[in-house]
């Protein structure tokens, strides 16, 4: 099958979506990125750039995309991110295409009539739209009911080694692994963990993540300002294998964004066997409708500290860890979910 992919080839998400494509796929790509972290050959990639502002490229690149499409003559087109690449590929005269919405692209148009109209046009031009969660699909369907919505994301590698069951750990390890933007509330987690320790709690917080230098410095300064900073360790961005090793020695995973889809890092933590503390948002409620987690409903002072104290005091039952792992294996399994996308490709090919 000849496949054309549109998306940010510098993104690890695009790498994961395309890593599953074997030699039966001849894959081409069109991207606004300057680099390519996927396994797609650079010789098969059109790296678009323009003198115009990057936000306008979804329009200025139309002619180049159509020319590239006519040259490649793909059997199927897979487009990632609705509000840029999705709009751009809506001008391709083919029904053999699928759009993957990532979350922020749909949310981006909620408060703008113009953006909502553009999104309605975009969604309506695809026979199939893939969404990472039911909540995201519901928001997209409220904009356009035309496509068939398929709810799944590529998921995680469930062959990752899990941690042994542990009981009554005297000094537990907590891990946060998110971006350092304000929406992920890393500073708040740091301050609340400091409060938890001041209140007599035991343990260590490992702060993993990534971001611009200014955001990283902000997080580092938050740690330095803590009375118990010796127990709050900044780790930054590390290789997955290193992170997994630390996770197998940890007990709790904290993920409390103000908005966002449930992250793949959370599913990895659930699979490995960490107990999650999450924000009370739609995507997390959906994930844990049949699972176990502690929900943070607000970010007032001491709210998270109280949750951590309660968790450590009463512990976590083995059945909660096992139930969460089962959810990941059933719903967020990389092998299963990428095979599901391949079946969508095959279905489009039959049209």
Secondary structure, 3 states (H helix, E strand, C coil): CEEEEECCCCCHHHHHHHHCCCCCCEEEEEECCCCCCCCCCHHHEEECCCCCCHHHHHHHCHHHHHHHHHHHCCCEEEEECHHHHHHHHCCCCCCCEEEEECCHHHHCCCCCHHHHHHHHHHHHCCCEEEECCHHHHHHHHHHCCCCEEEECCCCECCCCCCCCCCCCCCCCEEEEEEECCHHHCHHHHHHHHHHHHHCCCCCEEEEEEECCHHHHHHHHHHHHCCCCHHHEEEEECCCHHHHHHHHCCCCEEEECCCCCCCCHHHHHHHHHCCEEEEECCHHHHHHCCCCCCEEECCCCCCHHHHHHHHHHHHCCCHHHHHHHHHHHHHHCEHHHHHHHHHHHHHHHHCC
